[in-house]
Amino acid sequence: RDYGAQEAALIGSAIRAVGMPEETAGALAWPGVGTRWSRFMAWWRQHVDAQGQGERPLTAKEALGGFARAVGRVRTYRALALDDKGLQAILDRDEIFPTGLLRPGVDSAHLRAVVEEHGVRKVAVCRLYISRMHRVGGADPSYSLHDDWQTTCTITSEYSSRQKKIHLFEVNVPAIESLGWTMLDVSNIAEVVLGECQPESEDWFCFEAPAAPGGIWLNSSLQRTERFGLYAVPLLRVRLRNIYVFDSVAQVREAVRPFVERMDQNNA
């Protein structure tokens, strides 16, 4: 369900090939590990080769912690169009939560049930093709982070209004809290998962928004363009580095202009 029969078979074969104990393999249940399974296998084998069998991580918790340290942390961004009440809700919860929680009658347990029922890859596909979110019930349990602040601000300019200013959250988080897939990876499984949505044949795509009316070119093969996450960015007080506020779309447009021009040149 999470990765499909073919991918699950590859993961199972890899576990047997490296001789990983079943208890250790439990770390693959964490989406940030399961979507990086080949890298996880390589890390585990290298760790065993370097430390010896007696020093290898035996429990899923040990493996998860060790792999998380190996993958490292990222400084990344999330922009949201918020009024004062919306901002305060995020600060009170101490997390950047998905929009699904804003739906009546939806709580964190409901969102976890959505992922449990439909699986990680289907949720990721519906996140990328947001108009298909009804295929998982309509309550979005996911969020996105972007390593270039200009990307998330440009996207969010679509939702900005006089009442809702763009708030840019700069955070430092473990990379393993996001999925290991790029936008291109998710696009390439969309047809299998939904039975529609043709896979992309090009890495670059042009996204139009009020902050970039002529379009901004983005590379879908880079994870820095968009990191897919599930449930929330927790422990915000610890991870938050800054909050920047843009008073208008015009202000965002001017701020991102050099980035838009640079990306256009990169795609030339």
C-alpha positions in Angstrom: 0.0 0.0 0.0 2.7 2.5 0.9 5.1 1.7 -2.0 3.3 -0.8 -4.3 3.9 -4.5 -4.8 6.9 -4.1 -7.1 8.8 -1.7 -4.8 7.9 -3.7 -1.7 9.4 -6.8 -3.4 12.6 -4.9 -4.1 12.8 -3.7 -0.5 12.3 -7.3 0.7 15.0 -8.6 -1.6 17.4 -5.9 -0.4 16.8 -6.7 3.3 17.6 -10.4 2.6 20.7 -9.5 0.5 22.3 -7.5 3.2 21.3 -9.8 6.0 19.4 -7.2 7.9 17.6 -8.5 11.0 13.8 -8.2 11.0 13.9 -6.0 14.1 16.3 -3.5 12.4 14.3 -3.5 9.2 11.4 -2.1 11.2 13.0 1.3 10.7 11.7 1.1 7.1 8.2 1.7 8.5 9.2 5.4 8.9 8.3 7.1 5.6 11.5 9.1 5.5 13.4 5.8 5.6 11.1 3.7 3.4 11.3 6.3 0.7 15.1 6.2 1.0 15.4 2.5 1.3 18.3 1.9 -1.1 20.3 4.6 0.8 19.3 3.0 4.1 20.6 -0.4 2.9 23.9 1.1 1.8 24.3 3.0 5.1 23.6 -0.2 7.1 26.0 -2.3 5.1 28.7 0.4 5.4 28.1 0.7 9.1 28.4 -3.0 9.6 31.6 -3.2 7.5 33.2 -0.3 9.4 32.1 -1.3 13.0 31.8 -5.0 12.8 28.8 -7.2 13.5 28.9 -6.6 17.2 28.5 -2.9 16.8 25.7 -2.8 14.3 22.4 -1.2 15.2 20.0 -4.0 16.2 16.8 -2.2 17.0 14.6 -0.2 14.6 15.0 2.8 17.0 18.8 2.6 16.9 18.8 2.2 13.1 16.4 5.2 12.7 18.5 7.4 14.9 21.8 6.5 13.1 20.4 6.9 9.7 18.8 10.2 10.6 22.2 11.5 11.7 23.7 10.2 8.4 21.1 11.9 6.3 21.5 15.2 8.3 19.5 18.3 8.7 18.3 20.9 6.2 17.5 24.6 6.5 14.3 24.9 4.6 11.2 27.1 4.3 7.4 27.0 4.4 5.4 30.1 3.3 1.7 30.4 4.3 -0.9 33.1 3.7 -2.1 33.8 7.3 -4.2 36.3 9.2 -3.4 36.9 12.9 -5.6 34.1 14.0 -4.0 31.6 11.7 -0.5 32.6 12.8 -1.5 32.2 16.4 -2.9 28.8 15.8 0.5 27.6 14.5 2.4 29.1 17.4 -0.1 27.7 19.9 0.2 24.2 18.5 4.0 24.5 18.2 3.9 23.0 14.7 3.3 23.8 11.1 0.3 21.5 10.4 -1.3 20.4 7.2 -4.4 22.1 5.8 -6.4 19.0 6.4 -6.7 19.9 10.1 -8.6 23.0 9.1 -11.5 20.9 7.9 -14.5 20.4 10.2 -14.3 17.3 12.3 -10.8 16.4 11.3 -8.1 15.8 13.9 -4.5 14.4 13.8 -5.9 10.8 14.3 -8.1 11.2 11.3 -5.1 12.3 9.1 -3.0 9.4 10.3 -5.9 7.1 9.4 -5.9 8.6 5.9 -2.2 7.7 5.4 -2.8 4.2 6.9 -5.7 3.6 4.6 -4.3 5.0 1.3 -0.6 4.7 1.8 2.3 7.0 1.5 2.7 7.1 -2.3 -1.0 7.8 -3.0 -1.0 10.7 -0.5 2.2 12.1 -2.1 0.7 11.8 -5.6 -2.5 13.6 -4.5 -0.3 16.3 -2.8 1.5 16.9 -6.1 -1.7 16.8 -8.1 -3.7 18.6 -5.5 -7.0 18.5 -7.5 -7.0 14.8 -6.9 -7.0 15.1 -3.1 -10.5 13.8 -3.1 -9.1 10.4 -4.0 -7.9 10.2 -0.4 -11.0 11.7 1.1 -10.3 15.4 0.7 -8.5 16.0 4.1 -4.8 16.6 3.2 -2.4 15.0 5.7 0.7 16.3 4.0 2.8 19.4 3.7 5.6 20.8 1.6 8.9 22.4 2.4 11.2 24.2 0.0 14.9 24.8 0.4 14.6 28.0 -1.8 12.4 30.5 0.1 11.6 32.1 -3.2 9.9 29.0 -4.4 7.5 28.7 -1.5 6.7 32.4 -1.4 5.9 32.4 -5.1 3.6 29.4 -4.7 1.9 31.0 -1.7 1.3 34.3 -3.5 -1.8 32.6 -5.0 -3.4 32.6 -1.6 -2.4 36.0 -0.4 -5.0 38.7 0.3 -5.4 41.9 2.1 -6.4 40.0 5.2 -3.8 37.2 4.8 -0.2 38.2 4.5 2.5 35.8 3.4 4.4 34.5 6.4 7.7 32.8 5.6 8.9 30.2 8.2 12.6 29.4 8.2 13.2 26.1 9.9 16.1 23.7 10.6 14.8 20.1 10.5 16.0 16.5 10.1 15.8 15.7 6.4 14.5 12.3 7.3 11.2 13.9 8.4 10.4 14.4 4.8 10.0 11.8 2.1 13.0 10.9 0.0 11.2 11.4 -3.3 11.4 14.4 -5.6 8.5 15.9 -7.5 9.7 14.0 -10.6 9.7 10.7 -8.6 6.2 11.3 -7.5 5.0 12.3 -11.0 6.5 9.1 -12.4 4.3 6.9 -10.1 1.1 8.9 -10.5 -0.2 6.9 -13.5 0.2 3.6 -11.6 -1.3 5.0 -8.4 -4.3 6.9 -9.8 -4.7 5.4 -13.2 -4.3 8.9 -14.7 -1.8 11.8 -14.8 0.8 11.2 -17.4 4.4 11.1 -16.0 6.5 14.1 -16.7 9.2 13.7 -19.4 11.1 16.9 -18.6 12.9 17.9 -15.4 12.1 21.6 -15.7 8.6 23.0 -15.5 7.2 26.6 -15.5 4.9 27.7 -12.7 2.9 30.9 -12.9 1.7 32.8 -9.9 0.9 36.4 -8.9 4.5 36.8 -7.6 5.8 35.5 -11.0 3.2 36.4 -13.6 5.6 35.4 -16.4 6.3 32.1 -14.7 9.2 30.7 -12.7 11.2 27.7 -13.9 11.7 25.0 -11.4 13.6 21.7 -11.5 11.4 18.8 -10.4 14.4 16.4 -10.2 15.8 18.2 -7.2 14.5 17.6 -3.7 15.3 21.1 -2.7 12.5 22.3 -5.1 9.9 20.5 -2.9 10.1 18.2 0.1 7.0 16.2 0.8 6.2 15.6 4.5 3.4 14.0 6.4 1.4 15.2 9.4 3.3 18.3 10.6 6.6 20.1 11.3 6.6 19.5 15.1 8.7 21.2 17.8 8.5 24.5 16.0 9.9 26.5 18.9 13.1 24.5 18.7 13.4 24.3 14.9 12.2 27.8 14.0 15.0 30.2 12.9 12.9 33.1 11.7 9.5 34.3 10.5 9.5 36.9 7.7 6.3 38.7 6.7 5.5 40.2 3.3 2.8 42.8 3.3 1.8 42.4 -0.3 2.2 40.3 -3.5 4.1 43.2 -5.0 6.6 43.0 -2.2 7.1 39.3 -2.8 7.3 39.8 -6.6 10.2 42.3 -6.1 12.0 40.0 -3.6 11.9 36.9 -5.8 12.7 38.7 -9.0 16.5 37.9 -9.0 15.7 34.2 -8.3 13.2 34.1 -11.1 15.7 35.5 -13.5 18.4 33.1 -12.4 16.2 30.1 -12.7 15.2 31.3 -16.2 18.9 31.4 -17.1 19.5 27.9 -15.6 16.8 26.5 -17.9 18.1 28.3 -21.0 
